[in-house]
Amino acid sequence: MTGFAFSLEWEKLGNEGSEPGLVTERARVFGGWLVRVGSSPATMALTFVVDGEGRWDGEDFGVEDYEDDEDEYEEDEEEGDEDEEYEEEDQDDEDVEEDDAQAGKA
């Protein structure tokens, strides 16, 4: 078999406020982006940026990009609080049962 199974399509990003020779590029991959930064291809640093919904427009991850996610996060926190209340009630029930069992033995 010749060729490649997958070819990365690197996009060059702007670098405001950095050294003129610094290059930043990104490539879309499953679940996010590969981002590489450096002054020559042989010495570039590489990292993965999670972005499962492909929201990164090449600029930034501003608040307006993730307002919906914050609402979902707050709902998840509230559900988590309810779960904790149930766990506390279960623990209280177990304590009462233990006390009753010990009182029956005495």
Biopython code that builds the backbone (N, CA, C, O; Angstrom):
import numpy as np
from Bio.PDB.StructureBuilder import StructureBuilder

atoms = [
    (1, "MET", "N", (0.849, -1.182, 0.000)),
    (1, "MET", "CA", (0.000, 0.000, 0.000)),
    (1, "MET", "C", (0.891, 1.240, 0.000)),
    (1, "MET", "O", (1.834, 1.339, 0.785)),
    (2, "THR", "N", (0.593, 2.149, -0.856)),
    (2, "THR", "CA", (1.355, 3.389, -0.918)),
    (2, "THR", "C", (0.464, 4.535, -0.484)),
    (2, "THR", "O", (-0.761, 4.415, -0.483)),
    (3, "GLY", "N", (1.072, 5.629, -0.122)),
    (3, "GLY", "CA", (0.298, 6.789, 0.311)),
    (3, "GLY", "C", (0.106, 6.808, 1.814)),
    (3, "GLY", "O", (0.714, 6.035, 2.554)),
    (4, "PHE", "N", (-0.745, 7.701, 2.235)),
    (4, "PHE", "CA", (-0.990, 7.902, 3.651)),
    (4, "PHE", "C", (-2.444, 7.602, 3.981)),
    (4, "PHE", "O", (-3.334, 7.814, 3.157)),
    (5, "ALA", "N", (-2.676, 7.113, 5.175)),
    (5, "ALA", "CA", (-4.044, 6.850, 5.621)),
    (5, "ALA", "C", (-4.790, 8.153, 5.882)),
    (5, "ALA", "O", (-6.005, 8.227, 5.699)),
    (6, "PHE", "N", (-4.067, 9.165, 6.303)),
    (6, "PHE", "CA", (-4.681, 10.445, 6.642)),
    (6, "PHE", "C", (-3.634, 11.538, 6.479)),
    (6, "PHE", "O", (-2.490, 11.360, 6.895)),
    (7, "SER", "N", (-3.998, 12.640, 5.893)),
    (7, "SER", "CA", (-3.083, 13.779, 5.736)),
    (7, "SER", "C", (-3.581, 14.944, 6.576)),
    (7, "SER", "O", (-4.735, 15.359, 6.464)),
    (8, "LEU", "N", (-2.709, 15.458, 7.407)),
    (8, "LEU", "CA", (-3.057, 16.631, 8.209)),
    (8, "LEU", "C", (-3.038, 17.868, 7.323)),
    (8, "LEU", "O", (-2.139, 18.041, 6.500)),
    (9, "GLU", "N", (-4.023, 18.712, 7.496)),
    (9, "GLU", "CA", (-4.075, 19.973, 6.769)),
    (9, "GLU", "C", (-3.736, 21.087, 7.758)),
    (9, "GLU", "O", (-4.585, 21.506, 8.544)),
    (10, "TRP", "N", (-2.507, 21.556, 7.715)),
    (10, "TRP", "CA", (-2.038, 22.573, 8.643)),
    (10, "TRP", "C", (-2.471, 23.952, 8.177)),
    (10, "TRP", "O", (-2.305, 24.305, 7.009)),
    (11, "GLU", "N", (-3.032, 24.737, 9.106)),
    (11, "GLU", "CA", (-3.427, 26.121, 8.849)),
    (11, "GLU", "C", (-2.485, 27.023, 9.629)),
    (11, "GLU", "O", (-2.223, 26.782, 10.807)),
    (12, "LYS", "N", (-1.983, 28.045, 8.986)),
    (12, "LYS", "CA", (-1.105, 28.992, 9.668)),
    (12, "LYS", "C", (-1.956, 30.003, 10.430)),
    (12, "LYS", "O", (-2.923, 30.538, 9.888)),
    (13, "LEU", "N", (-1.597, 30.264, 11.688)),
    (13, "LEU", "CA", (-2.304, 31.232, 12.530)),
    (13, "LEU", "C", (-1.443, 32.465, 12.726)),
    (13, "LEU", "O", (-0.216, 32.383, 12.668)),
    (14, "GLY", "N", (-2.069, 33.598, 12.956)),
    (14, "GLY", "CA", (-1.344, 34.839, 13.215)),
    (14, "GLY", "C", (-0.711, 34.824, 14.596)),
    (14, "GLY", "O", (-1.211, 34.166, 15.509)),
    (15, "ASN", "N", (0.379, 35.544, 14.746)),
    (15, "ASN", "CA", (1.089, 35.654, 16.025)),
    (15, "ASN", "C", (1.287, 37.118, 16.378)),
    (15, "ASN", "O", (2.340, 37.688, 16.094)),
    (16, "GLU", "N", (0.308, 37.718, 16.979)),
    (16, "GLU", "CA", (0.440, 39.113, 17.376)),
    (16, "GLU", "C", (1.274, 39.201, 18.640)),
    (16, "GLU", "O", (1.050, 38.460, 19.597)),
    (17, "GLY", "N", (2.238, 40.113, 18.637)),
    (17, "GLY", "CA", (3.049, 40.342, 19.821)),
    (17, "GLY", "C", (4.149, 39.326, 20.043)),
    (17, "GLY", "O", (4.722, 39.286, 21.131)),
    (18, "SER", "N", (4.470, 38.501, 19.054)),
    (18, "SER", "CA", (5.544, 37.518, 19.215)),
    (18, "SER", "C", (6.688, 37.844, 18.261)),
    (18, "SER", "O", (6.601, 38.774, 17.459)),
    (19, "GLU", "N", (7.747, 37.072, 18.362)),
    (19, "GLU", "CA", (8.893, 37.261, 17.481)),
    (19, "GLU", "C", (8.473, 37.019, 16.030)),
    (19, "GLU", "O", (7.634, 36.159, 15.765)),
    (20, "PRO", "N", (9.044, 37.762, 15.101)),
    (20, "PRO", "CA", (8.645, 37.627, 13.695)),
    (20, "PRO", "C", (8.885, 36.219, 13.122)),
    (20, "PRO", "O", (8.147, 35.795, 12.232)),
    (21, "GLY", "N", (9.872, 35.505, 13.599)),
    (21, "GLY", "CA", (10.186, 34.182, 13.058)),
    (21, "GLY", "C", (9.347, 33.053, 13.638)),
    (21, "GLY", "O", (9.454, 31.912, 13.189)),
    (22, "LEU", "N", (8.516, 33.354, 14.629)),
    (22, "LEU", "CA", (7.713, 32.325, 15.285)),
    (22, "LEU", "C", (6.509, 31.968, 14.422)),
    (22, "LEU", "O", (5.787, 32.850, 13.955)),
    (23, "VAL", "N", (6.296, 30.670, 14.212)),
    (23, "VAL", "CA", (5.196, 30.183, 13.387)),
    (23, "VAL", "C", (4.263, 29.361, 14.266)),
    (23, "VAL", "O", (4.719, 28.533, 15.054)),
    (24, "THR", "N", (2.947, 29.587, 14.132)),
    (24, "THR", "CA", (1.939, 28.794, 14.827)),
    (24, "THR", "C", (0.993, 28.223, 13.779)),
    (24, "THR", "O", (0.474, 28.947, 12.930)),
    (25, "GLU", "N", (0.777, 26.913, 13.852)),
    (25, "GLU", "CA", (-0.108, 26.248, 12.912)),
    (25, "GLU", "C", (-1.018, 25.292, 13.666)),
    (25, "GLU", "O", (-0.688, 24.834, 14.760)),
    (26, "ARG", "N", (-2.165, 24.995, 13.068)),
    (26, "ARG", "CA", (-3.076, 24.034, 13.675)),
    (26, "ARG", "C", (-3.591, 23.086, 12.600)),
    (26, "ARG", "O", (-3.651, 23.434, 11.420)),
    (27, "ALA", "N", (-3.964, 21.876, 13.031)),
    (27, "ALA", "CA", (-4.558, 20.885, 12.132)),
    (27, "ALA", "C", (-5.723, 20.240, 12.865)),
    (27, "ALA", "O", (-5.595, 19.843, 14.023)),
    (28, "ARG", "N", (-6.854, 20.138, 12.188)),
    (28, "ARG", "CA", (-8.057, 19.525, 12.775)),
    (28, "ARG", "C", (-7.875, 18.023, 12.850)),
    (28, "ARG", "O", (-7.539, 17.382, 11.854)),
    (29, "VAL", "N", (-8.097, 17.459, 14.031)),
    (29, "VAL", "CA", (-8.057, 16.012, 14.244)),
    (29, "VAL", "C", (-9.279, 15.624, 15.069)),
    (29, "VAL", "O", (-9.989, 16.489, 15.581)),
    (30, "PHE", "N", (-9.520, 14.325, 15.197)),
    (30, "PHE", "CA", (-10.668, 13.848, 15.967)),
    (30, "PHE", "C", (-10.606, 14.376, 17.391)),
    (30, "PHE", "O", (-9.622, 14.147, 18.094)),
    (31, "GLY", "N", (-11.641, 15.076, 17.822)),
    (31, "GLY", "CA", (-11.738, 15.558, 19.199)),
    (31, "GLY", "C", (-11.087, 16.893, 19.456)),
    (31, "GLY", "O", (-11.142, 17.384, 20.583)),
    (32, "GLY", "N", (-10.468, 17.507, 18.457)),
    (32, "GLY", "CA", (-9.835, 18.796, 18.710)),
    (32, "GLY", "C", (-8.848, 19.199, 17.634)),
    (32, "GLY", "O", (-9.082, 18.998, 16.443)),
    (33, "TRP", "N", (-7.747, 19.768, 18.075)),
    (33, "TRP", "CA", (-6.746, 20.317, 17.170)),
    (33, "TRP", "C", (-5.340, 19.925, 17.616)),
    (33, "TRP", "O", (-5.060, 19.857, 18.813)),
    (34, "LEU", "N", (-4.470, 19.672, 16.664)),
    (34, "LEU", "CA", (-3.045, 19.624, 16.938)),
    (34, "LEU", "C", (-2.522, 21.023, 16.665)),
    (34, "LEU", "O", (-2.821, 21.608, 15.623)),
    (35, "VAL", "N", (-1.752, 21.558, 17.585)),
    (35, "VAL", "CA", (-1.198, 22.896, 17.425)),
    (35, "VAL", "C", (0.312, 22.791, 17.572)),
    (35, "VAL", "O", (0.819, 22.194, 18.521)),
    (36, "ARG", "N", (1.023, 23.386, 16.609)),
    (36, "ARG", "CA", (2.481, 23.376, 16.692)),
    (36, "ARG", "C", (2.991, 24.800, 16.595)),
    (36, "ARG", "O", (2.451, 25.629, 15.862)),
    (37, "VAL", "N", (4.052, 25.064, 17.358)),
    (37, "VAL", "CA", (4.643, 26.395, 17.434)),
    (37, "VAL", "C", (6.146, 26.254, 17.380)),
    (37, "VAL", "O", (6.710, 25.365, 18.017)),
    (38, "GLY", "N", (6.796, 27.111, 16.636)),
    (38, "GLY", "CA", (8.244, 27.099, 16.574)),
    (38, "GLY", "C", (8.768, 27.983, 15.469)),
    (38, "GLY", "O", (8.009, 28.648, 14.763)),
    (39, "SER", "N", (10.093, 27.978, 15.332)),
    (39, "SER", "CA", (10.713, 28.809, 14.304)),
    (39, "SER", "C", (11.148, 27.996, 13.094)),
    (39, "SER", "O", (11.442, 28.563, 12.042)),
    (40, "SER", "N", (11.193, 26.665, 13.231)),
    (40, "SER", "CA", (11.497, 25.806, 12.085)),
    (40, "SER", "C", (10.776, 24.473, 12.266)),
    (40, "SER", "O", (10.574, 24.045, 13.402)),
    (41, "PRO", "N", (10.385, 23.809, 11.193)),
    (41, "PRO", "CA", (9.628, 22.555, 11.299)),
    (41, "PRO", "C", (10.314, 21.476, 12.144)),
    (41, "PRO", "O", (9.638, 20.658, 12.769)),
    (42, "ALA", "N", (11.618, 21.469, 12.166)),
    (42, "ALA", "CA", (12.342, 20.438, 12.919)),
    (42, "ALA", "C", (12.309, 20.671, 14.427)),
    (42, "ALA", "O", (12.563, 19.740, 15.191)),
    (43, "THR", "N", (12.008, 21.871, 14.869)),
    (43, "THR", "CA", (12.067, 22.178, 16.304)),
    (43, "THR", "C", (10.749, 22.695, 16.866)),
    (43, "THR", "O", (10.748, 23.379, 17.889)),
    (44, "MET", "N", (9.644, 22.390, 16.231)),
    (44, "MET", "CA", (8.357, 22.908, 16.688)),
    (44, "MET", "C", (7.808, 22.087, 17.856)),
    (44, "MET", "O", (7.908, 20.860, 17.871)),
    (45, "ALA", "N", (7.233, 22.781, 18.823)),
    (45, "ALA", "CA", (6.543, 22.126, 19.935)),
    (45, "ALA", "C", (5.139, 21.778, 19.466)),
    (45, "ALA", "O", (4.543, 22.506, 18.672)),
    (46, "LEU", "N", (4.609, 20.650, 19.965)),
    (46, "LEU", "CA", (3.291, 20.179, 19.530)),
    (46, "LEU", "C", (2.416, 19.925, 20.744)),
    (46, "LEU", "O", (2.882, 19.386, 21.748)),
    (47, "THR", "N", (1.144, 20.314, 20.656)),
    (47, "THR", "CA", (0.189, 20.044, 21.729)),
    (47, "THR", "C", (-1.173, 19.742, 21.122)),
    (47, "THR", "O", (-1.425, 20.023, 19.950)),
    (48, "PHE", "N", (-2.051, 19.162, 21.946)),
    (48, "PHE", "CA", (-3.418, 18.856, 21.528)),
    (48, "PHE", "C", (-4.361, 19.768, 22.287)),
    (48, "PHE", "O", (-4.266, 19.887, 23.509)),
    (49, "VAL", "N", (-5.276, 20.416, 21.565)),
    (49, "VAL", "CA", (-6.283, 21.284, 22.168)),
    (49, "VAL", "C", (-7.642, 20.604, 21.992)),
    (49, "VAL", "O", (-8.088, 20.380, 20.867)),
    (50, "VAL", "N", (-8.291, 20.279, 23.101)),
    (50, "VAL", "CA", (-9.592, 19.610, 23.057)),
    (50, "VAL", "C", (-10.646, 20.574, 22.526)),
    (50, "VAL", "O", (-10.771, 21.698, 23.014)),
    (51, "ASP", "N", (-11.402, 20.132, 21.526)),
    (51, "ASP", "CA", (-12.466, 20.936, 20.942)),
    (51, "ASP", "C", (-13.359, 19.999, 20.138)),
    (51, "ASP", "O", (-13.365, 20.037, 18.908)),
    (52, "GLY", "N", (-14.099, 19.171, 20.833)),
    (52, "GLY", "CA", (-14.910, 18.149, 20.200)),
    (52, "GLY", "C", (-15.968, 18.677, 19.245)),
    (52, "GLY", "O", (-16.387, 17.964, 18.333)),
    (53, "GLU", "N", (-16.401, 19.906, 19.439)),
    (53, "GLU", "CA", (-17.440, 20.473, 18.585)),
    (53, "GLU", "C", (-16.878, 21.361, 17.485)),
    (53, "GLU", "O", (-17.645, 21.941, 16.716)),
    (54, "GLY", "N", (-15.555, 21.482, 17.393)),
    (54, "GLY", "CA", (-14.941, 22.270, 16.330)),
    (54, "GLY", "C", (-15.266, 23.749, 16.396)),
    (54, "GLY", "O", (-15.449, 24.396, 15.364)),
    (55, "ARG", "N", (-15.338, 24.285, 17.599)),
    (55, "ARG", "CA", (-15.734, 25.690, 17.778)),
    (55, "ARG", "C", (-14.591, 26.688, 17.585)),
    (55, "ARG", "O", (-14.837, 27.866, 17.327)),
    (56, "TRP", "N", (-13.358, 26.229, 17.708)),
    (56, "TRP", "CA", (-12.236, 27.165, 17.665)),
    (56, "TRP", "C", (-12.133, 27.768, 16.276)),
    (56, "TRP", "O", (-11.909, 27.059, 15.295)),
    (57, "ASP", "N", (-12.295, 29.069, 16.201)),
    (57, "ASP", "CA", (-12.261, 29.751, 14.914)),
    (57, "ASP", "C", (-10.871, 30.257, 14.556)),
    (57, "ASP", "O", (-10.715, 30.978, 13.571)),
    (58, "GLY", "N", (-9.861, 29.893, 15.338)),
    (58, "GLY", "CA", (-8.505, 30.360, 15.079)),
    (58, "GLY", "C", (-8.153, 31.609, 15.848)),
    (58, "GLY", "O", (-6.994, 32.022, 15.880)),
    (59, "GLU", "N", (-9.149, 32.213, 16.467)),
    (59, "GLU", "CA", (-8.919, 33.427, 17.249)),
    (59, "GLU", "C", (-8.683, 33.078, 18.708)),
    (59, "GLU", "O", (-7.544, 33.081, 19.174)),
    (60, "ASP", "N", (-9.754, 32.777, 19.429)),
    (60, "ASP", "CA", (-9.629, 32.443, 20.846)),
    (60, "ASP", "C", (-10.833, 31.627, 21.270)),
    (60, "ASP", "O", (-11.770, 31.428, 20.496)),
    (61, "PHE", "N", (-10.800, 31.167, 22.482)),
    (61, "PHE", "CA", (-11.944, 30.483, 23.077)),
    (61, "PHE", "C", (-12.593, 31.474, 24.030)),
    (61, "PHE", "O", (-12.470, 31.339, 25.248)),
    (62, "GLY", "N", (-13.278, 32.463, 23.488)),
    (62, "GLY", "CA", (-13.893, 33.495, 24.305)),
    (62, "GLY", "C", (-15.141, 32.998, 25.009)),
    (62, "GLY", "O", (-15.643, 31.916, 24.705)),
    (63, "VAL", "N", (-15.640, 33.784, 25.944)),
    (63, "VAL", "CA", (-16.819, 33.434, 26.728)),
    (63, "VAL", "C", (-18.007, 33.164, 25.817)),
    (63, "VAL", "O", (-18.769, 32.226, 26.048)),
    (64, "GLU", "N", (-18.170, 33.993, 24.767)),
    (64, "GLU", "CA", (-19.317, 33.816, 23.885)),
    (64, "GLU", "C", (-19.274, 32.479, 23.160)),
    (64, "GLU", "O", (-20.318, 31.978, 22.742)),
    (65, "ASP", "N", (-18.097, 31.889, 23.000)),
    (65, "ASP", "CA", (-17.981, 30.576, 22.350)),
    (65, "ASP", "C", (-18.535, 29.466, 23.221)),
    (65, "ASP", "O", (-18.974, 28.437, 22.706)),
    (66, "TYR", "N", (-18.523, 29.658, 24.534)),
    (66, "TYR", "CA", (-18.885, 28.569, 25.436)),
    (66, "TYR", "C", (-19.984, 28.932, 26.418)),
    (66, "TYR", "O", (-20.081, 28.303, 27.472)),
    (67, "GLU", "N", (-20.816, 29.922, 26.115)),
    (67, "GLU", "CA", (-21.893, 30.300, 27.021)),
    (67, "GLU", "C", (-22.842, 29.134, 27.266)),
    (67, "GLU", "O", (-23.270, 28.922, 28.400)),
    (68, "ASP", "N", (-23.179, 28.373, 26.222)),
    (68, "ASP", "CA", (-24.079, 27.235, 26.375)),
    (68, "ASP", "C", (-23.478, 26.186, 27.293)),
    (68, "ASP", "O", (-24.187, 25.593, 28.106)),
    (69, "ASP", "N", (-22.163, 25.950, 27.171)),
    (69, "ASP", "CA", (-21.501, 24.951, 27.994)),
    (69, "ASP", "C", (-21.540, 25.330, 29.466)),
    (69, "ASP", "O", (-21.666, 24.458, 30.325)),
    (70, "GLU", "N", (-21.432, 26.641, 29.773)),
    (70, "GLU", "CA", (-21.470, 27.079, 31.156)),
    (70, "GLU", "C", (-22.831, 26.779, 31.768)),
    (70, "GLU", "O", (-22.910, 26.359, 32.922)),
    (71, "ASP", "N", (-23.918, 26.992, 30.998)),
    (71, "ASP", "CA", (-25.245, 26.691, 31.502)),
    (71, "ASP", "C", (-25.378, 25.203, 31.796)),
    (71, "ASP", "O", (-25.937, 24.821, 32.824)),
    (72, "GLU", "N", (-24.867, 24.359, 30.899)),
    (72, "GLU", "CA", (-24.915, 22.912, 31.111)),
    (72, "GLU", "C", (-24.109, 22.531, 32.350)),
    (72, "GLU", "O", (-24.521, 21.659, 33.115)),
    (73, "TYR", "N", (-22.948, 23.189, 32.554)),
    (73, "TYR", "CA", (-22.100, 22.889, 33.704)),
    (73, "TYR", "C", (-22.829, 23.222, 35.003)),
    (73, "TYR", "O", (-22.765, 22.459, 35.967)),
    (74, "GLU", "N", (-23.526, 24.370, 35.028)),
    (74, "GLU", "CA", (-24.268, 24.761, 36.225)),
    (74, "GLU", "C", (-25.380, 23.758, 36.518)),
    (74, "GLU", "O", (-25.626, 23.431, 37.678)),
    (75, "GLU", "N", (-26.059, 23.261, 35.467)),
    (75, "GLU", "CA", (-27.112, 22.266, 35.666)),
    (75, "GLU", "C", (-26.519, 20.981, 36.231)),
    (75, "GLU", "O", (-27.105, 20.364, 37.120)),
    (76, "ASP", "N", (-25.353, 20.574, 35.716)),
    (76, "ASP", "CA", (-24.693, 19.366, 36.215)),
    (76, "ASP", "C", (-24.324, 19.519, 37.684)),
    (76, "ASP", "O", (-24.450, 18.572, 38.460)),
    (77, "GLU", "N", (-23.859, 20.731, 38.076)),
    (77, "GLU", "CA", (-23.505, 20.971, 39.475)),
    (77, "GLU", "C", (-24.738, 20.831, 40.363)),
    (77, "GLU", "O", (-24.665, 20.233, 41.436)),
    (78, "GLU", "N", (-25.878, 21.383, 39.916)),
    (78, "GLU", "CA", (-27.101, 21.306, 40.708)),
    (78, "GLU", "C", (-27.535, 19.855, 40.872)),
    (78, "GLU", "O", (-27.953, 19.454, 41.958)),
    (79, "GLU", "N", (-27.440, 19.069, 39.811)),
    (79, "GLU", "CA", (-27.787, 17.645, 39.892)),
    (79, "GLU", "C", (-26.852, 16.934, 40.852)),
    (79, "GLU", "O", (-27.275, 16.045, 41.591)),
    (80, "GLY", "N", (-25.574, 17.324, 40.844)),
    (80, "GLY", "CA", (-24.598, 16.727, 41.748)),
    (80, "GLY", "C", (-24.936, 17.022, 43.195)),
    (80, "GLY", "O", (-24.753, 16.170, 44.065)),
    (81, "ASP", "N", (-25.437, 18.247, 43.464)),
    (81, "ASP", "CA", (-25.827, 18.611, 44.824)),
    (81, "ASP", "C", (-26.980, 17.734, 45.291)),
    (81, "ASP", "O", (-27.003, 17.305, 46.444)),
    (82, "GLU", "N", (-27.943, 17.461, 44.401)),
    (82, "GLU", "CA", (-29.074, 16.615, 44.768)),
    (82, "GLU", "C", (-28.590, 15.199, 45.094)),
    (82, "GLU", "O", (-29.075, 14.582, 46.043)),
    (83, "ASP", "N", (-27.642, 14.684, 44.316)),
    (83, "ASP", "CA", (-27.094, 13.353, 44.560)),
    (83, "ASP", "C", (-26.451, 13.285, 45.939)),
    (83, "ASP", "O", (-26.598, 12.290, 46.649)),
    (84, "GLU", "N", (-25.729, 14.358, 46.324)),
    (84, "GLU", "CA", (-25.084, 14.387, 47.627)),
    (84, "GLU", "C", (-26.119, 14.333, 48.746)),
    (84, "GLU", "O", (-25.903, 13.684, 49.769)),
    (85, "GLU", "N", (-27.257, 15.027, 48.544)),
    (85, "GLU", "CA", (-28.312, 15.012, 49.566)),
    (85, "GLU", "C", (-28.835, 13.600, 49.762)),
    (85, "GLU", "O", (-29.038, 13.168, 50.897)),
    (86, "TYR", "N", (-29.058, 12.873, 48.667)),
    (86, "TYR", "CA", (-29.544, 11.498, 48.761)),
    (86, "TYR", "C", (-28.530, 10.612, 49.459)),
    (86, "TYR", "O", (-28.900, 9.750, 50.256)),
    (87, "GLU", "N", (-27.244, 10.819, 49.161)),
    (87, "GLU", "CA", (-26.201, 10.020, 49.800)),
    (87, "GLU", "C", (-26.198, 10.265, 51.304)),
    (87, "GLU", "O", (-26.032, 9.332, 52.090)),
    (88, "GLU", "N", (-26.384, 11.543, 51.710)),
    (88, "GLU", "CA", (-26.407, 11.864, 53.134)),
    (88, "GLU", "C", (-27.606, 11.199, 53.807)),
    (88, "GLU", "O", (-27.481, 10.676, 54.914)),
    (89, "GLU", "N", (-28.782, 11.215, 53.140)),
    (89, "GLU", "CA", (-29.970, 10.574, 53.699)),
    (89, "GLU", "C", (-29.748, 9.081, 53.850)),
    (89, "GLU", "O", (-30.135, 8.499, 54.863)),
    (90, "ASP", "N", (-29.127, 8.448, 52.851)),
    (90, "ASP", "CA", (-28.832, 7.013, 52.916)),
    (90, "ASP", "C", (-27.917, 6.715, 54.094)),
    (90, "ASP", "O", (-28.112, 5.725, 54.798)),
    (91, "GLN", "N", (-26.924, 7.564, 54.309)),
    (91, "GLN", "CA", (-25.983, 7.359, 55.409)),
    (91, "GLN", "C", (-26.717, 7.479, 56.745)),
    (91, "GLN", "O", (-26.477, 6.692, 57.661)),
    (92, "ASP", "N", (-27.626, 8.481, 56.858)),
    (92, "ASP", "CA", (-28.390, 8.653, 58.086)),
    (92, "ASP", "C", (-29.249, 7.421, 58.361)),
    (92, "ASP", "O", (-29.333, 6.972, 59.505)),
    (93, "ASP", "N", (-29.892, 6.866, 57.325)),
    (93, "ASP", "CA", (-30.723, 5.662, 57.470)),
    (93, "ASP", "C", (-29.888, 4.489, 57.973)),
    (93, "ASP", "O", (-30.332, 3.726, 58.831)),
    (94, "GLU", "N", (-28.674, 4.349, 57.434)),
    (94, "GLU", "CA", (-27.795, 3.255, 57.855)),
    (94, "GLU", "C", (-27.401, 3.412, 59.318)),
    (94, "GLU", "O", (-27.325, 2.428, 60.053)),
    (95, "ASP", "N", (-27.148, 4.662, 59.746)),
    (95, "ASP", "CA", (-26.772, 4.913, 61.140)),
    (95, "ASP", "C", (-27.915, 4.530, 62.079)),
    (95, "ASP", "O", (-27.684, 3.938, 63.133)),
    (96, "VAL", "N", (-29.151, 4.871, 61.694)),
    (96, "VAL", "CA", (-30.316, 4.550, 62.520)),
    (96, "VAL", "C", (-30.473, 3.032, 62.613)),
    (96, "VAL", "O", (-30.748, 2.499, 63.688)),
    (97, "GLU", "N", (-30.301, 2.342, 61.492)),
    (97, "GLU", "CA", (-30.424, 0.881, 61.495)),
    (97, "GLU", "C", (-29.381, 0.245, 62.404)),
    (97, "GLU", "O", (-29.686, -0.706, 63.123)),
    (98, "GLU", "N", (-28.137, 0.769, 62.380)),
    (98, "GLU", "CA", (-27.082, 0.259, 63.240)),
    (98, "GLU", "C", (-27.424, 0.496, 64.703)),
    (98, "GLU", "O", (-27.220, -0.382, 65.542)),
    (99, "ASP", "N", (-27.949, 1.691, 65.013)),
    (99, "ASP", "CA", (-28.315, 2.013, 66.393)),
    (99, "ASP", "C", (-29.420, 1.070, 66.880)),
    (99, "ASP", "O", (-29.376, 0.593, 68.014)),
    (100, "ASP", "N", (-30.422, 0.801, 66.008)),
    (100, "ASP", "CA", (-31.515, -0.091, 66.369)),
    (100, "ASP", "C", (-30.989, -1.494, 66.623)),
    (100, "ASP", "O", (-31.408, -2.146, 67.580)),
    (101, "ALA", "N", (-30.084, -1.965, 65.787)),
    (101, "ALA", "CA", (-29.515, -3.301, 65.932)),
    (101, "ALA", "C", (-28.742, -3.420, 67.240)),
    (101, "ALA", "O", (-28.840, -4.435, 67.930)),
    (102, "GLN", "N", (-27.974, -2.390, 67.583)),
    (102, "GLN", "CA", (-27.198, -2.410, 68.800)),
    (102, "GLN", "C", (-28.119, -2.339, 70.028)),
    (102, "GLN", "O", (-27.828, -2.964, 71.048)),
    (103, "ALA", "N", (-29.210, -1.594, 69.944)),
    (103, "ALA", "CA", (-30.152, -1.471, 71.054)),
    (103, "ALA", "C", (-30.851, -2.799, 71.282)),
    (103, "ALA", "O", (-31.151, -3.143, 72.426)),
    (104, "GLY", "N", (-31.122, -3.563, 70.215)),
    (104, "GLY", "CA", (-31.762, -4.854, 70.327)),
    (104, "GLY", "C", (-30.880, -5.880, 71.007)),
    (104, "GLY", "O", (-31.384, -6.804, 71.647)),
    (105, "LYS", "N", (-29.578, -5.733, 70.878)),
    (105, "LYS", "CA", (-28.621, -6.680, 71.486)),
    (105, "LYS", "C", (-28.445, -6.403, 72.972)),
    (105, "LYS", "O", (-28.088, -7.309, 73.724)),
    (106, "ALA", "N", (-28.686, -5.178, 73.409)),
    (106, "ALA", "CA", (-28.422, -4.810, 74.791)),
    (106, "ALA", "C", (-29.445, -5.310, 75.761)),
    (106, "ALA", "O", (-29.331, -5.062, 76.962)),
]
sb = StructureBuilder()
sb.init_structure("model")
sb.init_model(0)
sb.init_chain("A")
sb.init_seg("    ")
for serial, (resi, resn, name, xyz) in enumerate(atoms, 1):
    if name == "N":
        sb.init_residue(resn, " ", resi, " ")
    sb.init_atom(name, np.array(xyz, "f"), 0.0, 1.0, " ", f" {name:<3s}", serial, name[0])
structure = sb.get_structure()
